[in-house]
Amino acid sequence: MGKHMNVRGSLSELWMVLALIVFLSVKGTLIQGQTASSTFTVFVSNPGALVAPVCRGQQIEEFNHQFEGGLYAQLINNPSFEEIDHKFNSIPAANWSVVKSGSSDGILSGQTSEETSMLNSHQNHCIKLTVTSVASGSVGLANGGYWGIKLVNDTKYRVSFWAKGGSNFKGTLRANLESNGGKVYAHSADFKIDANWKHFICDLTTSGISNVQEPTGL
């Protein structure tokens, strides 16, 4: 499952820059865990079986996304737009794509500090969505997470992102949780942006998700 950032407006050409999207799952019901005490005894004078000297325990390697998408709590793949898409040898398009409906259309491109002002001194890249047509429908950018994003029905998901717009941008932004086929399971209110970086946060609660679903993306 996934999320789309939809852009709506009345101009023939719009543009905006997104800096960061954080996508965390928050269960609708909190369950209080029970606390319990336990003890154990170590007999250092009575060792057991010898351990192989080459055994170092579990190995964690990033190439299989054991940190990102595993230990890392965000559901978005490449949320800071710093990863290179080796297929296209470009930054920061990795794992991001344009989504559109009707006759709307847009183009994604990477931005550096030489091309636009960044959110802070630690940020090296952000992503720019140039909207070339909004005659009908909407246009946005999507992320598929790590082999899809699992959405659970009647569950709250928190979305957090920074965005700014060009001087001629007169549209709004909306965050959607939807399937690859475009079925919307949750959506935010319309956000208004301006020429300065602005932080947006919203909680989206899913509905209409069946037990058997098609693969989805953000």
C-alpha positions in Angstrom: 0.0 0.0 0.0 1.1 3.5 -0.3 0.7 7.1 -0.2 0.4 9.8 -2.9 1.1 13.5 -2.6 -1.6 15.0 -4.8 -1.2 18.5 -6.2 -4.2 20.5 -7.3 -4.2 24.0 -8.8 -5.5 26.3 -11.6 -2.1 27.2 -13.3 -0.8 25.5 -16.4 2.6 25.0 -14.8 3.4 24.7 -11.1 6.3 23.6 -9.1 7.2 22.6 -5.6 10.0 21.1 -3.7 9.6 18.3 -1.0 12.3 17.8 1.5 11.3 14.9 3.7 8.4 12.4 4.1 8.2 10.3 7.3 5.6 7.5 7.3 5.1 5.8 10.7 2.4 3.4 11.8 0.6 4.0 15.0 -1.9 1.4 16.2 -5.3 2.7 16.9 -5.4 0.8 20.2 -2.6 0.9 22.7 -2.1 -2.3 24.8 -0.5 -1.9 28.2 2.2 -4.5 28.6 2.6 -6.5 31.9 5.7 -6.0 33.8 7.4 -9.1 35.3 10.7 -9.7 37.2 13.0 -12.6 36.5 16.4 -13.8 37.7 19.1 -16.0 36.4 22.3 -17.6 37.9 25.7 -17.9 36.1 28.1 -20.6 37.3 31.4 -19.3 36.0 33.3 -22.2 37.5 31.3 -24.7 35.4 31.6 -23.8 31.7 29.5 -25.6 29.1 30.2 -26.4 25.5 33.0 -24.6 23.8 32.0 -21.9 21.3 33.7 -21.8 17.9 36.3 -18.9 17.9 35.0 -17.7 14.5 31.4 -17.4 15.6 30.5 -13.7 16.0 26.7 -14.0 16.2 24.1 -12.5 13.9 25.6 -10.5 11.0 23.6 -7.4 10.0 24.2 -6.2 6.4 22.6 -3.1 4.8 22.4 -4.6 1.3 19.3 -6.5 2.4 17.7 -3.4 3.9 18.1 -4.8 7.5 18.6 -1.3 8.8 16.3 0.7 6.4 12.8 -0.9 6.5 13.9 -3.2 9.3 15.5 -1.5 12.3 14.7 1.8 10.8 11.1 2.7 11.7 10.0 4.6 8.6 8.0 2.9 5.9 9.2 5.3 3.1 12.1 4.1 0.9 14.6 7.0 0.4 12.7 9.6 2.5 15.5 12.1 2.5 16.2 11.8 -1.3 19.9 11.1 -0.8 20.0 7.6 -2.4 21.2 7.2 -6.0 19.0 5.5 -8.6 21.8 3.4 -10.2 19.5 2.5 -13.1 19.3 6.1 -14.1 22.4 7.3 -12.3 20.4 10.1 -10.7 19.7 11.7 -7.3 17.2 11.7 -5.7 14.7 9.8 -7.9 15.4 6.3 -6.4 12.1 4.7 -5.4 10.0 7.7 -6.3 7.7 8.1 -9.3 5.0 10.5 -10.7 1.4 9.6 -10.2 -1.4 11.3 -12.1 -5.1 11.2 -13.1 -7.1 12.8 -15.8 -5.0 15.0 -18.1 -2.7 16.2 -15.3 1.0 15.6 -15.7 4.3 16.4 -14.0 8.1 15.8 -14.0 10.3 14.8 -11.0 13.8 16.1 -10.8 16.5 16.3 -8.1 17.6 19.5 -6.5 20.9 20.5 -4.8 21.8 23.5 -2.6 23.2 25.2 -5.7 19.8 25.1 -7.3 17.5 25.9 -4.4 17.7 26.7 -0.7 17.7 23.6 1.5 15.8 23.0 4.8 19.0 23.0 6.8 22.8 22.7 6.5 22.7 18.9 6.8 20.4 18.4 3.8 22.2 17.8 0.5 19.3 17.0 -1.8 15.5 17.5 -2.1 13.1 16.6 -4.9 11.2 18.9 -7.2 7.8 18.2 -8.8 7.2 20.3 -11.8 3.4 20.2 -12.7 3.0 20.7 -16.4 -0.7 20.3 -16.6 -3.7 20.4 -14.2 -6.5 20.7 -16.7 -8.3 17.8 -14.9 -7.5 15.4 -12.1 -4.4 15.6 -10.0 -0.6 14.9 -10.1 1.8 13.9 -7.4 4.7 11.7 -6.4 4.5 8.2 -5.0 6.8 5.8 -3.0 6.4 2.0 -2.9 8.4 1.5 0.4 10.3 -1.7 0.8 8.6 -4.3 -1.5 5.3 -2.5 -0.8 3.9 -0.8 2.3 1.7 -2.9 4.5 -1.5 -1.1 5.6 -3.9 -2.5 8.2 -7.5 -1.6 8.2 -8.8 0.9 10.9 -5.2 1.8 11.9 -3.7 5.2 12.3 -0.6 6.2 10.3 1.3 9.5 10.8 2.6 11.4 7.9 5.2 14.2 8.3 6.9 16.2 5.5 8.4 19.6 4.6 7.4 21.4 1.5 7.7 24.7 -0.3 6.4 26.1 -3.6 7.4 28.4 -6.4 6.2 31.9 -6.7 3.5 30.9 -9.2 2.3 27.9 -7.2 -1.4 28.3 -6.4 -2.4 24.7 -5.7 -2.7 22.5 -2.6 -1.2 19.3 -1.4 -2.9 16.2 -0.1 -1.5 13.0 1.4 -3.3 9.8 0.3 -2.9 6.2 1.4 -3.9 4.1 -1.6 -3.4 1.0 -3.6 -1.4 0.7 -6.8 -4.7 0.6 -8.5 -5.6 4.0 -7.1 -8.2 3.0 -4.4 -7.9 5.5 -1.6 -7.9 4.1 2.0 -7.3 7.4 3.8 -6.5 11.0 2.8 -5.6 14.2 4.6 -7.1 17.7 4.3 -5.7 20.0 1.6 -2.5 21.7 2.7 -1.5 25.2 1.5 2.1 26.0 0.9 4.2 29.1 0.2 7.7 30.0 -0.9 9.3 29.1 2.4 9.8 25.6 3.9 6.9 24.6 6.0 6.3 21.5 8.1 3.1 19.4 7.7 1.9 16.6 10.0 -1.3 14.6 9.8 -2.7 11.4 11.1 -4.5 9.2 8.6 -6.8 6.3 9.7 -7.4 3.6 7.1 -10.8 2.1 6.1 -12.1 -0.2 3.4 -9.0 -2.6 3.4 -9.9 -6.2 2.9 -7.8 -9.2 4.1 -6.7 -10.0 0.6 -5.2 -7.0 -1.3 -3.2 -6.2 -4.3 0.4 -5.1 -3.9 0.5 -1.3 -3.2 3.0 1.6 -3.1 3.4 5.0 -1.6 
